[in-house]
């Protein structure tokens, strides 16, 4: 855990969120500034700064994040969805604790933005 990390504080229960899922390794909660009718974040409780910081030891956890994200989307009535990871400030990362955005409930365009 990183003492000054927003998502570490959420994982520790210090900051309340609209929780969708929690287990020993992962936490899912609604985004406070949704970009789609369904928009939630999935984070590992382990502090990993960004996708570039993933190690061999983290591969199982990253696969679990994708699997749980898909399951939670389905539980929320979303069959078609987008998964987004940002790496670095220029890519749009604002919280430097790896997190996966799951967005759905509307048509998505490519390229985004």
OpenMM code with the backbone's topology and positions (N, CA, C; nanometers):
from openmm import Vec3, app, unit

residues = "UNK UNK UNK UNK UNK UNK UNK UNK UNK UNK UNK UNK UNK UNK UNK UNK UNK UNK UNK UNK UNK UNK UNK UNK UNK UNK UNK UNK UNK UNK UNK UNK UNK UNK UNK UNK UNK UNK UNK UNK UNK UNK UNK UNK UNK UNK UNK UNK UNK UNK UNK UNK UNK UNK UNK UNK UNK UNK UNK UNK UNK UNK UNK UNK UNK UNK UNK UNK UNK UNK UNK UNK UNK UNK UNK UNK UNK UNK UNK UNK UNK UNK UNK UNK UNK UNK UNK UNK UNK UNK UNK UNK UNK UNK UNK UNK UNK UNK UNK UNK UNK UNK UNK UNK UNK UNK UNK UNK UNK UNK UNK UNK UNK".split()
positions = [
    Vec3(0.0841, -0.1184, 0.0000),
    Vec3(0.0000, 0.0000, 0.0000),
    Vec3(0.0880, 0.1238, 0.0000),
    Vec3(0.0470, 0.2210, -0.0796),
    Vec3(0.1162, 0.3486, -0.0829),
    Vec3(0.0332, 0.4489, -0.0019),
    Vec3(0.0930, 0.5101, 0.0964),
    Vec3(0.0206, 0.5959, 0.1909),
    Vec3(-0.0518, 0.7128, 0.1259),
    Vec3(0.0013, 0.7661, 0.0161),
    Vec3(-0.0609, 0.8822, -0.0458),
    Vec3(-0.1445, 0.8470, -0.1695),
    Vec3(-0.1709, 0.7193, -0.1932),
    Vec3(-0.2423, 0.6738, -0.3118),
    Vec3(-0.3937, 0.6695, -0.2854),
    Vec3(-0.4699, 0.7402, -0.3661),
    Vec3(-0.6156, 0.7438, -0.3534),
    Vec3(-0.6757, 0.6040, -0.3579),
    Vec3(-0.6338, 0.5216, -0.4546),
    Vec3(-0.6938, 0.3892, -0.4680),
    Vec3(-0.6502, 0.2952, -0.3558),
    Vec3(-0.5315, 0.3119, -0.3014),
    Vec3(-0.4917, 0.2337, -0.1843),
    Vec3(-0.5803, 0.2696, -0.0657),
    Vec3(-0.6131, 0.3972, -0.0519),
    Vec3(-0.7024, 0.4408, 0.0565),
    Vec3(-0.8424, 0.3835, 0.0369),
    Vec3(-0.8900, 0.3782, -0.0871),
    Vec3(-1.0199, 0.3159, -0.1146),
    Vec3(-1.0144, 0.1678, -0.0808),
    Vec3(-0.9088, 0.0995, -0.1221),
    Vec3(-0.8945, -0.0441, -0.0945),
    Vec3(-0.8882, -0.0725, 0.0551),
    Vec3(-0.8329, 0.0213, 0.1313),
    Vec3(-0.8226, 0.0052, 0.2765),
    Vec3(-0.9520, 0.0433, 0.3483),
    Vec3(-1.0520, 0.0918, 0.2738),
    Vec3(-1.1787, 0.1307, 0.3343),
    Vec3(-1.1778, 0.2685, 0.3962),
    Vec3(-1.0740, 0.3468, 0.3690),
    Vec3(-1.0634, 0.4813, 0.4262),
    Vec3(-1.1486, 0.5838, 0.3523),
    Vec3(-1.1811, 0.5554, 0.2267),
    Vec3(-1.2617, 0.6455, 0.1443),
    Vec3(-1.3795, 0.5643, 0.0914),
    Vec3(-1.5030, 0.6102, 0.1175),
    Vec3(-1.6195, 0.5336, 0.0715),
    Vec3(-1.6412, 0.5468, -0.0799),
    Vec3(-1.6887, 0.4374, -0.1392),
    Vec3(-1.7212, 0.4334, -0.2819),
    Vec3(-1.8483, 0.3517, -0.2993),
    Vec3(-1.9081, 0.3606, -0.4180),
    Vec3(-2.0221, 0.2757, -0.4499),
    Vec3(-1.9674, 0.1422, -0.4983),
    Vec3(-1.9559, 0.0493, -0.4045),
    Vec3(-1.8916, -0.0797, -0.4273),
    Vec3(-1.9782, -0.1714, -0.5128),
    Vec3(-1.9151, -0.2369, -0.6100),
    Vec3(-1.9814, -0.3371, -0.6920),
    Vec3(-1.9306, -0.4776, -0.6641),
    Vec3(-1.8044, -0.4875, -0.6230),
    Vec3(-1.7433, -0.6198, -0.6024),
    Vec3(-1.6198, -0.6022, -0.5151),
    Vec3(-1.5952, -0.7033, -0.4310),
    Vec3(-1.4713, -0.7057, -0.3527),
    Vec3(-1.4382, -0.8496, -0.3181),
    Vec3(-1.3098, -0.8825, -0.3290),
    Vec3(-1.2576, -1.0077, -0.2771),
    Vec3(-1.1216, -0.9765, -0.2148),
    Vec3(-1.0422, -1.0779, -0.1879),
    Vec3(-0.9129, -1.0560, -0.1215),
    Vec3(-0.8131, -0.9780, -0.2063),
    Vec3(-0.8319, -0.9800, -0.3400),
    Vec3(-0.7337, -0.9192, -0.4295),
    Vec3(-0.7851, -0.7987, -0.5080),
    Vec3(-0.9161, -0.7925, -0.5311),
    Vec3(-0.9722, -0.6928, -0.6222),
    Vec3(-1.0867, -0.6163, -0.5594),
    Vec3(-1.1115, -0.5002, -0.6182),
    Vec3(-1.2199, -0.4133, -0.5755),
    Vec3(-1.2775, -0.3478, -0.7003),
    Vec3(-1.4096, -0.3453, -0.7120),
    Vec3(-1.4750, -0.2766, -0.8242),
    Vec3(-1.5734, -0.1750, -0.7674),
    Vec3(-1.5724, -0.0558, -0.8264),
    Vec3(-1.6625, 0.0499, -0.7793),
    Vec3(-1.6964, 0.1424, -0.8954),
    Vec3(-1.8084, 0.2114, -0.8832),
    Vec3(-1.8537, 0.3022, -0.9882),
    Vec3(-1.7609, 0.4228, -0.9994),
    Vec3(-1.7369, 0.4659, -1.1218),
    Vec3(-1.6548, 0.5842, -1.1478),
    Vec3(-1.7324, 0.7073, -1.1029),
    Vec3(-1.6650, 0.8022, -1.0395),
    Vec3(-1.7346, 0.9228, -0.9910),
    Vec3(-1.7650, 1.0217, -1.1035),
    Vec3(-1.7039, 1.0039, -1.2192),
    Vec3(-1.7303, 1.0894, -1.3362),
    Vec3(-1.7547, 0.9993, -1.4565),
    Vec3(-1.8686, 0.9277, -1.4582),
    Vec3(-1.8909, 0.8270, -1.5627),
    Vec3(-1.8909, 0.8838, -1.7041),
    Vec3(-1.8304, 0.8080, -1.7949),
    Vec3(-1.8224, 0.8445, -1.9358),
    Vec3(-1.9160, 0.7593, -2.0215),
    Vec3(-1.9976, 0.6760, -1.9554),
    Vec3(-2.0939, 0.5887, -2.0229),
    Vec3(-2.2013, 0.5543, -1.9200),
    Vec3(-2.3178, 0.5058, -1.9653),
    Vec3(-2.4221, 0.4684, -1.8696),
    Vec3(-2.3744, 0.3689, -1.7630),
    Vec3(-2.2886, 0.2765, -1.8015),
    Vec3(-2.2218, 0.1893, -1.7048),
    Vec3(-2.0728, 0.2198, -1.7152),
    Vec3(-2.0146, 0.2626, -1.6045),
    Vec3(-1.8713, 0.2936, -1.6006),
    Vec3(-1.8233, 0.2654, -1.4592),
    Vec3(-1.7438, 0.1605, -1.4472),
    Vec3(-1.6869, 0.1298, -1.3169),
    Vec3(-1.5380, 0.1024, -1.3321),
    Vec3(-1.4695, 0.1051, -1.2199),
    Vec3(-1.3256, 0.0792, -1.2145),
    Vec3(-1.3024, -0.0509, -1.1402),
    Vec3(-1.2041, -0.1239, -1.1845),
    Vec3(-1.1612, -0.2450, -1.1162),
    Vec3(-1.0144, -0.2243, -1.0820),
    Vec3(-0.9808, -0.2396, -0.9534),
    Vec3(-0.8429, -0.2184, -0.9080),
    Vec3(-0.7946, -0.3390, -0.8295),
    Vec3(-0.6643, -0.3659, -0.8369),
    Vec3(-0.6086, -0.4644, -0.7444),
    Vec3(-0.5849, -0.3951, -0.6097),
    Vec3(-0.5963, -0.4694, -0.5035),
    Vec3(-0.5646, -0.4118, -0.3721),
    Vec3(-0.4142, -0.3912, -0.3585),
    Vec3(-0.3376, -0.4719, -0.4293),
    Vec3(-0.1913, -0.4547, -0.4330),
    Vec3(-0.1614, -0.3280, -0.5128),
    Vec3(-0.0727, -0.2452, -0.4610),
    Vec3(-0.0354, -0.1240, -0.5337),
    Vec3(0.0601, -0.1587, -0.6480),
    Vec3(0.0135, -0.1337, -0.7683),
    Vec3(0.0949, -0.1442, -0.8898),
    Vec3(0.0755, -0.0092, -0.9585),
    Vec3(0.1809, 0.0611, -0.9885),
    Vec3(0.1695, 0.1984, -1.0375),
    Vec3(0.0924, 0.2103, -1.1679),
    Vec3(0.1232, 0.1257, -1.2660),
    Vec3(0.0623, 0.1387, -1.3984),
    Vec3(0.0863, 0.0106, -1.4766),
    Vec3(0.0266, -0.0038, -1.5954),
    Vec3(0.0481, -0.1267, -1.6724),
    Vec3(0.1947, -0.1588, -1.6996),
    Vec3(0.2781, -0.0580, -1.7156),
    Vec3(0.4202, -0.0825, -1.7425),
    Vec3(0.4917, -0.1432, -1.6221),
    Vec3(0.4321, -0.1340, -1.5042),
    Vec3(0.4946, -0.1867, -1.3824),
    Vec3(0.4507, -0.3297, -1.3503),
    Vec3(0.3673, -0.3905, -1.4343),
    Vec3(0.3233, -0.5278, -1.4119),
    Vec3(0.4438, -0.6213, -1.4237),
    Vec3(0.4543, -0.7137, -1.3297),
    Vec3(0.5630, -0.8118, -1.3313),
    Vec3(0.5070, -0.9497, -1.3675),
    Vec3(0.5968, -1.0445, -1.3874),
    Vec3(0.5540, -1.1819, -1.4125),
    Vec3(0.4617, -1.2317, -1.3008),
    Vec3(0.4909, -1.1922, -1.1784),
    Vec3(0.4104, -1.2353, -1.0635),
    Vec3(0.2684, -1.1776, -1.0670),
    Vec3(0.2462, -1.0722, -1.1437),
    Vec3(0.1152, -1.0062, -1.1495),
    Vec3(0.0258, -1.0582, -1.2621),
    Vec3(0.0773, -1.1445, -1.3478),
    Vec3(0.0012, -1.1860, -1.4659),
    Vec3(-0.1309, -1.2536, -1.4306),
    Vec3(-0.1337, -1.3405, -1.3328),
    Vec3(-0.2581, -1.4064, -1.2931),
    Vec3(-0.3593, -1.3034, -1.2438),
    Vec3(-0.3137, -1.2082, -1.1649),
    Vec3(-0.4008, -1.1036, -1.1120),
    Vec3(-0.4603, -1.0187, -1.2244),
    Vec3(-0.3810, -0.9868, -1.3266),
    Vec3(-0.4315, -0.9066, -1.4385),
    Vec3(-0.5367, -0.9839, -1.5175),
    Vec3(-0.5154, -1.1136, -1.5359),
    Vec3(-0.6158, -1.1967, -1.6017),
    Vec3(-0.7441, -1.2016, -1.5203),
    Vec3(-0.7308, -1.2117, -1.3901),
    Vec3(-0.8479, -1.2125, -1.3019),
    Vec3(-0.9231, -1.0800, -1.3123),
    Vec3(-0.8500, -0.9691, -1.3217),
    Vec3(-0.9167, -0.8385, -1.3370),
    Vec3(-1.0037, -0.8366, -1.4624),
    Vec3(-0.9516, -0.8848, -1.5726),
    Vec3(-1.0277, -0.8838, -1.6976),
    Vec3(-1.1494, -0.9757, -1.6876),
    Vec3(-1.1311, -1.0932, -1.6301),
    Vec3(-1.2418, -1.1880, -1.6151),
    Vec3(-1.3506, -1.1321, -1.5247),
    Vec3(-1.3120, -1.0736, -1.4104),
    Vec3(-1.4107, -1.0162, -1.3175),
    Vec3(-1.4780, -0.8940, -1.3793),
    Vec3(-1.4022, -0.8128, -1.4531),
    Vec3(-1.4627, -0.6972, -1.5195),
    Vec3(-1.5732, -0.7383, -1.6150),
    Vec3(-1.5480, -0.8438, -1.6926),
    Vec3(-1.6492, -0.8944, -1.7856),
    Vec3(-1.7705, -0.9473, -1.7098),
    Vec3(-1.7484, -1.0181, -1.6004),
    Vec3(-1.8590, -1.0730, -1.5219),
    Vec3(-1.9428, -0.9622, -1.4586),
    Vec3(-1.8785, -0.8599, -1.4067),
    Vec3(-1.9512, -0.7490, -1.3438),
    Vec3(-2.0293, -0.6717, -1.4494),
    Vec3(-1.9712, -0.6530, -1.5682),
    Vec3(-2.0441, -0.5870, -1.6771),
    Vec3(-2.1714, -0.6652, -1.7073),
    Vec3(-2.1592, -0.7962, -1.7196),
    Vec3(-2.2755, -0.8799, -1.7492),
    Vec3(-2.3791, -0.8706, -1.6381),
    Vec3(-2.3337, -0.8712, -1.5120),
    Vec3(-2.4249, -0.8571, -1.3980),
    Vec3(-2.5003, -0.7243, -1.4022),
    Vec3(-2.4428, -0.6250, -1.4688),
    Vec3(-2.5058, -0.4930, -1.4818),
    Vec3(-2.5776, -0.4771, -1.6152),
    Vec3(-2.6027, -0.5890, -1.6832),
    Vec3(-2.6809, -0.5881, -1.8060),
    Vec3(-2.6050, -0.5458, -1.9301),
    Vec3(-2.4728, -0.5478, -1.9246),
    Vec3(-2.3908, -0.5021, -2.0365),
    Vec3(-2.3206, -0.6220, -2.1006),
    Vec3(-2.3530, -0.6485, -2.2270),
    Vec3(-2.2875, -0.7560, -2.3013),
    Vec3(-2.1701, -0.7019, -2.3841),
    Vec3(-2.1855, -0.5807, -2.4384),
    Vec3(-2.0799, -0.5160, -2.5169),
    Vec3(-2.0190, -0.4067, -2.4308),
    Vec3(-1.8888, -0.4108, -2.4141),
    Vec3(-1.8238, -0.3146, -2.3254),
    Vec3(-1.6814, -0.2894, -2.3712),
    Vec3(-1.6245, -0.1845, -2.3178),
    Vec3(-1.4851, -0.1490, -2.3466),
    Vec3(-1.4058, -0.1580, -2.2171),
    Vec3(-1.2859, -0.2146, -2.2246),
    Vec3(-1.1919, -0.2181, -2.1135),
    Vec3(-1.0779, -0.1232, -2.1467),
    Vec3(-1.0435, -0.0364, -2.0526),
    Vec3(-0.9399, 0.0641, -2.0778),
    Vec3(-0.8399, 0.0671, -1.9626),
    Vec3(-0.7119, 0.0600, -1.9977),
    Vec3(-0.6015, 0.0857, -1.9052),
    Vec3(-0.5254, 0.2051, -1.9613),
    Vec3(-0.4929, 0.3023, -1.8782),
    Vec3(-0.4091, 0.4148, -1.9191),
    Vec3(-0.2731, 0.3985, -1.8524),
    Vec3(-0.1677, 0.4340, -1.9241),
    Vec3(-0.0325, 0.4233, -1.8710),
    Vec3(0.0368, 0.5576, -1.8861),
    Vec3(0.0439, 0.6324, -1.7783),
    Vec3(0.1125, 0.7608, -1.7786),
    Vec3(0.0183, 0.8791, -1.7994),
    Vec3(0.0638, 0.9943, -1.7555),
    Vec3(-0.0169, 1.1165, -1.7605),
    Vec3(-0.0578, 1.1541, -1.9024),
    Vec3(0.0320, 1.1409, -1.9989),
    Vec3(-0.0012, 1.1786, -2.1367),
    Vec3(-0.1051, 1.0848, -2.1984),
    Vec3(-0.1232, 0.9666, -2.1391),
    Vec3(-0.2254, 0.8721, -2.1863),
    Vec3(-0.3568, 0.8887, -2.1110),
    Vec3(-0.3595, 0.9803, -2.0138),
    Vec3(-0.4824, 1.0060, -1.9399),
    Vec3(-0.4868, 0.9465, -1.8008),
    Vec3(-0.3778, 0.8848, -1.7553),
    Vec3(-0.3773, 0.8287, -1.6198),
    Vec3(-0.3676, 0.9425, -1.5196),
    Vec3(-0.4631, 0.9488, -1.4274),
    Vec3(-0.4630, 1.0545, -1.3259),
    Vec3(-0.4387, 1.0000, -1.1858),
    Vec3(-0.4665, 0.8717, -1.1650),
    Vec3(-0.4359, 0.8056, -1.0377),
    Vec3(-0.3327, 0.6981, -1.0700),
    Vec3(-0.2170, 0.7067, -1.0052),
    Vec3(-0.1064, 0.6184, -1.0396),
    Vec3(-0.1072, 0.4925, -0.9527),
    Vec3(-0.2165, 0.4195, -0.9703),
    Vec3(-0.2412, 0.2855, -0.9156),
    Vec3(-0.3181, 0.2189, -1.0285),
    Vec3(-0.2662, 0.1096, -1.0816),
    Vec3(-0.3281, 0.0485, -1.1990),
    Vec3(-0.4779, 0.0286, -1.1770),
    Vec3(-0.5546, 0.0619, -1.2787),
    Vec3(-0.6992, 0.0430, -1.2719),
    Vec3(-0.7533, 0.0226, -1.4123),
    Vec3(-0.8582, -0.0571, -1.4180),
    Vec3(-0.9216, -0.0878, -1.5447),
    Vec3(-1.0594, -0.0219, -1.5465),
    Vec3(-1.0815, 0.0620, -1.6474),
    Vec3(-1.2139, 0.1197, -1.6688),
    Vec3(-1.2963, 0.0177, -1.7466),
    Vec3(-1.4196, -0.0039, -1.7048),
    Vec3(-1.5139, -0.0859, -1.7796),
    Vec3(-1.6300, 0.0060, -1.8155),
    Vec3(-1.6510, 0.0248, -1.9463),
    Vec3(-1.7537, 0.1169, -1.9949),
    Vec3(-1.8504, 0.0432, -2.0864),
    Vec3(-1.9778, 0.0733, -2.0739),
    Vec3(-2.0773, 0.0115, -2.1602),
    Vec3(-2.2109, 0.0836, -2.1510),
    Vec3(-2.3061, 0.0315, -2.2267),
    Vec3(-2.4395, 0.0889, -2.2242),
    Vec3(-2.4635, 0.1936, -2.3309),
    Vec3(-2.3668, 0.2149, -2.4176),
    Vec3(-2.3815, 0.3052, -2.5321),
    Vec3(-2.2858, 0.2585, -2.6410),
    Vec3(-2.3085, 0.3061, -2.7620),
    Vec3(-2.2157, 0.2759, -2.8707),
    Vec3(-2.0829, 0.3454, -2.8438),
    Vec3(-1.9764, 0.2750, -2.8657),
    Vec3(-1.8414, 0.3295, -2.8487),
    Vec3(-1.7841, 0.3598, -2.9866),
    Vec3(-1.7114, 0.4666, -2.9962),
    Vec3(-1.6478, 0.5082, -3.1216),
    Vec3(-1.4991, 0.4748, -3.1159),
    Vec3(-1.4404, 0.4569, -3.2327),
    Vec3(-1.2959, 0.4396, -3.2414),
    Vec3(-1.2428, 0.5243, -3.3535),
    Vec3(-1.1431, 0.6024, -3.3332),
    Vec3(-1.0711, 0.6164, -3.2056),
    Vec3(-1.1543, 0.6959, -3.1041),
    Vec3(-1.1279, 0.6738, -2.9755),
    Vec3(-1.2006, 0.7474, -2.8717),
    Vec3(-1.1598, 0.8942, -2.8700),
    Vec3(-1.2461, 0.9754, -2.8104),
    Vec3(-1.2180, 1.1175, -2.7869),
    Vec3(-1.1985, 1.1934, -2.9091),
] * unit.nanometer
topology = app.Topology()
chain = topology.addChain("A")
for resn in residues:
    res = topology.addResidue(resn, chain)
    for name in ("N", "CA", "C"):
        topology.addAtom(name, app.Element.getBySymbol(name[0]), res)
